[in-house]
Amino acid sequence: MSEPEIRGWAADPDALEEFLGEPNLCRLGTVDEAGDPHVVPAWFWWDGRRFWLGVDATDRKVANVRRHGRAAVEVDGDIRRKRGVLAVGEALVLDGYDGRLEYIRISIEQLRRYRPEQPTRETAERMASRGEPVVIVVLPERIVSWGR
């Protein structure tokens, strides 16, 4: 995987890591079967190179990623700061047994940030027991940041 093109303050890896460690939601953008944009909020985990989103296999966003293999992730902070990033790149779906394990793993990471009062492993396993958990992974080709 080649390094993404990064513009703005996010070119500083420490600044990007700190910002993406905040408990902000992302918006996942995909393209549906009619060619229309489909944008939905979601929890995410950033591993320093990729965005990971735990979702249900029946979600439209999963079908869209399977169809096109591309997605965009937008994360912005408090509206008063007017700060954010937009990452665009290849996307894939991890499913089956491995997808479920990854769903639990990233859910633990997400719960630490979004719901630190919850018992992480128990809550992640309970979340994974509902529906058909899969993971969308977005590998940014470019990241644009704005604000300070």
C-alpha positions, 0 to 999 in steps of 0.5 A: 500500500502506497502512502496517501497524499495528505494536504493541510495540517493532517500532513503532521502525523501527530496532529492527525493521530490526535484529531482522529483519537477524539470521539467524533463520528465519521460520515461514510460516503459510498455510491449506491446502485443508481449512482447516487451518493449515500452518506451515513454517520458511523463510529470508526477506528483509525489504525494510523493507515486505515479507517475501520468501521464495524457495520451489519452485512445487510447495510446499504453501505456494505452493498455499495462498497462491494459494488464499487470498492471505493468510499470516502470518510469525513470526520469533523470536530466541534463546529466552532473549530471548523476542523476536519479531514476527508479521506478518499480511497479503496474500500473493502469488506471483511466478513465471515469468521475473520470479519466477526473477529475484526468487528469485535477487535475494532469495537473494543477500540471504539468503545474505549473512545466513545463509551469508556464507561462500558465494559469493552470486551463484553459490550463488543461481543454483545454487539457482535452477537446481533445481526451479521457483523462485518467490517468496512476498511477504507484505505485512503489514497488522499486525505485533505484537512481543513481548519486548525 
